[in-house]
Structures are given as C-alpha cells and as structure tokens.
C-alpha cells in the first residue's frame, strides 16, 4: 500500500559556506554576517563542495536545495554557480 519508494523524488537540503581557499572559509566562519555553522553542514573550497555534492547525488539525491551561509551577499552564490554547478 502507498507509493513505491523508487518513485519518490529524493530532495536533499544543504547549507553551504564556500570560498576560494580553506583559509578564506575559516575567515568567513567568524564574520558576523555568516549564519551559525550549526545550520551550515558543508563548508569548503569549490573542489571540496563539488566532491561532497557529487557523493550526495551518487547516493540517490534527485534534487539539491541549497542555501548559502553568506546570503544575501552574492559571493558564495556566484562562486558556487561558476565553479560547482557545472560539475554536478
């Protein structure tokens, strides 16, 4: 009874803090405009974020819903769009 599990679209919500270097990520963690890291489980460079998101997709995610720790500032969103999105 009910729906076939494989027919259910798997959507994963991921909070992201992204910066060019690990040093920049660590610096951003301390900025007052960045959301608390307890809400943002994925922090790293473009390569690190890409690798983690690719694993999530391989594990069965059909869609990703992302939010950025530095929003509404555009830096993280733009970096993600330029460096991560093309690799997903």
VEXKE-132004 format. One record per residue: residue number from 1; residue in one letter; x, y, z of N, C-alpha, C, O in turn. Coordinates in steps of 0.05 Angstrom, whole numbers. Atoms other than C-alpha are relative to their C-alpha. Layout:
nr  rest  neast  nnorth  nup  caeast  canorth  caup  ceast  cnorth  cup  oeast  onorth  oup
NUM  a  X  Y  Z  X  Y  Z  X  Y  Z  X  Y  Z
...
//
This chain:
nr  rest  neast  nnorth  nup  caeast  canorth  caup  ceast  cnorth  cup  oeast  onorth  oup
1  x  17  -23  0  0  0  0  18  25  0  40  24  11
2  x  -15  -24  1  24  70  -13  17  2  -26  14  -15  -44
3  x  -16  -4  24  75  95  -63  25  -17  0  36  -23  21
4  x  -25  14  4  134  57  -90  23  20  8  24  42  -3
5  x  -21  -18  -9  195  86  -55  17  11  -23  25  34  -22
6  x  -16  -9  22  234  90  -120  -13  21  -17  0  34  -33
7  x  15  -20  15  180  135  -149  0  27  15  -9  47  4
8  x  0  -25  -15  190  187  -94  26  16  -6  48  5  -4
9  x  -24  -16  6  236  244  -114  15  7  26  3  18  45
10  x  -17  -5  -24  293  250  -64  12  28  -2  29  33  -19
11  x  -10  -27  -1  307  322  -47  17  4  25  8  -2  47
12  x  -18  -4  -23  366  340  -2  5  30  3  12  43  -17
13  x  -5  -28  -6  373  408  31  28  2  12  35  -13  31
14  x  -28  -3  -9  445  431  41  6  29  5  3  46  -13
15  x  -10  -27  -6  472  493  75  30  0  -8  44  -18  -2
16  x  -27  -1  11  537  515  43  14  26  7  3  48  6
17  x  -19  -22  -3  595  561  61  23  -6  -19  37  -26  -15
18  x  -20  6  21  642  565  1  18  25  -4  8  47  -3
19  x  -19  -21  6  705  605  -12  23  -12  -16  26  -36  -17
20  x  -22  9  18  766  601  -58  20  -18  15  29  -37  3
21  x  -20  15  -14  813  575  -4  -11  -8  28  -30  3  38
22  x  7  9  -27  808  538  62  4  23  20  -12  26  39
23  x  -5  -23  -18  837  599  96  -23  20  -1  -32  31  19
24  x  23  -18  3  781  642  67  -25  -11  13  -41  4  25
25  x  23  13  -13  729  592  92  2  4  30  -18  12  43
26  x  -4  -4  -29  758  596  162  -5  29  8  -17  34  29
27  x  4  -29  -6  758  672  160  -30  6  -1  -40  20  16
28  x  29  -5  3  685  673  136  -15  -11  24  -35  1  32
29  x  14  12  -23  664  628  194  -3  20  23  -22  18  39
30  x  0  -19  -22  680  686  241  -15  26  -6  -18  43  11
31  x  13  -25  8  644  741  202  -29  1  12  -43  -19  12
32  x  26  -3  -13  581  768  236  -23  -5  -20  -45  -11  -11
33  x  22  3  19  540  764  171  -4  -29  -9  -23  -35  -23
34  x  3  28  8  551  689  163  -17  -15  21  -14  -11  45
35  x  18  15  -18  498  643  192  16  -19  17  38  -27  10
36  x  -15  19  -18  518  598  250  6  -26  -14  -11  -37  -29
37  x  -8  23  14  556  538  226  -16  -25  7  -15  -45  -8
38  x  18  23  -6  508  490  261  -21  -3  -21  -31  -25  -25
39  x  20  0  21  460  509  206  12  -6  -28  -2  -10  -47
40  x  -13  2  26  512  501  151  20  -24  1  43  -20  9
41  x  -17  24  -4  540  430  149  22  -3  -21  40  -19  -17
42  x  -19  3  22  580  438  84  16  26  -3  5  46  -13
43  x  -17  -23  3  638  486  85  26  -8  -14  38  -29  -6
44  x  -25  7  13  698  486  39  5  16  -26  -9  35  -32
45  x  -8  -11  26  732  504  -26  -19  -11  -22  -34  -30  -17
46  x  17  11  21  697  494  -93  5  -30  -5  -14  -45  -9
47  x  -5  28  5  732  427  -102  -12  -18  22  -23  -39  17
48  x  11  15  -23  711  403  -32  -30  -1  -2  -42  -22  3
49  x  29  -1  2  639  426  -41  -10  -17  -23  -29  -32  -21
50  x  7  16  23  636  394  -110  1  -29  7  -18  -44  1
51  x  -3  28  -7  662  328  -84  -22  -10  18  -33  -32  14
52  x  21  8  -19  612  325  -27  -27  -1  -14  -42  -20  -10
53  x  26  0  14  553  344  -71  -2  -23  -20  -23  -34  -24
54  x  0  22  19  573  293  -123  -6  -27  14  -20  -44  4
55  x  5  24  -16  573  239  -69  -30  -2  8  -42  -23  7
56  x  29  -1  -7  503  261  -46  -17  -8  -24  -36  -23  -21
57  x  15  7  24  478  255  -118  3  -30  -6  -16  -43  -12
58  x  -5  29  5  511  186  -126  -16  -17  19  -24  -40  13
59  x  14  15  -21  476  164  -62  -30  1  -5  -46  -12  10
60  x  29  1  7  408  178  -94  -15  26  0  -40  25  -4
61  x  15  -26  1  390  252  -89  -8  6  -28  9  6  -46
62  x  10  -9  26  347  273  -147  3  30  -4  7  40  -26
63  x  -3  -29  0  350  346  -129  14  10  25  14  -3  46
64  x  -13  -13  -23  391  391  -84  -13  27  3  -17  42  -16
65  x  9  -27  -7  363  452  -49  22  11  18  27  1  39
66  x  -23  -11  -15  420  496  -26  -7  27  10  -22  42  -2
67  x  0  -27  -10  425  557  17  28  7  8  44  -11  16
68  x  -27  -9  -4  487  598  28  3  15  26  -13  33  32
69  x  -4  -11  -26  515  618  95  5  30  -1  0  45  18
70  x  -6  -28  2  536  686  69  -22  16  -14  -18  40  -19
71  x  23  -14  13  469  704  37  -10  22  19  -11  17  43
72  x  6  -7  28  445  755  18  23  11  -15  20  20  -38
73  x  -24  -8  15  516  773  -1  3  -20  -24  -2  -44  -20
74  x  -1  18  23  528  745  -71  25  -17  -4  25  -35  -21
75  x  -26  13  5  599  720  -64  -2  -31  -1  8  -43  -20
76  x  2  29  -1  584  648  -44  -17  -11  -22  -10  -32  -35
77  x  18  9  21  527  641  -93  13  1  -27  11  -17  -43
78  x  -14  -3  26  568  667  -151  22  -20  -3  25  -32  -24
79  x  -22  19  1  628  624  -134  -11  -28  -5  0  -44  -21
80  x  13  26  3  582  563  -129  -9  -3  -29  -5  -24  -42
81  x  11  1  27  549  579  -196  22  -3  -21  19  -17  -41
82  x  -22  1  19  616  588  -231  17  -25  2  27  -35  -18
83  x  -20  22  -4  656  530  -201  -12  -27  7  -1  -48  0
84  x  11  26  -9  610  477  -172  -22  -9  -19  -22  -32  -28
85  x  23  8  16  546  477  -212  7  -13  -27  -6  -33  -34
86  x  -6  13  25  579  460  -279  9  -30  4  10  -45  -15
87  x  -10  27  -5  606  396  -246  -20  -19  13  -13  -41  20
88  x  21  17  -12  540  369  -219  -17  -12  -22  -36  -27  -15
//
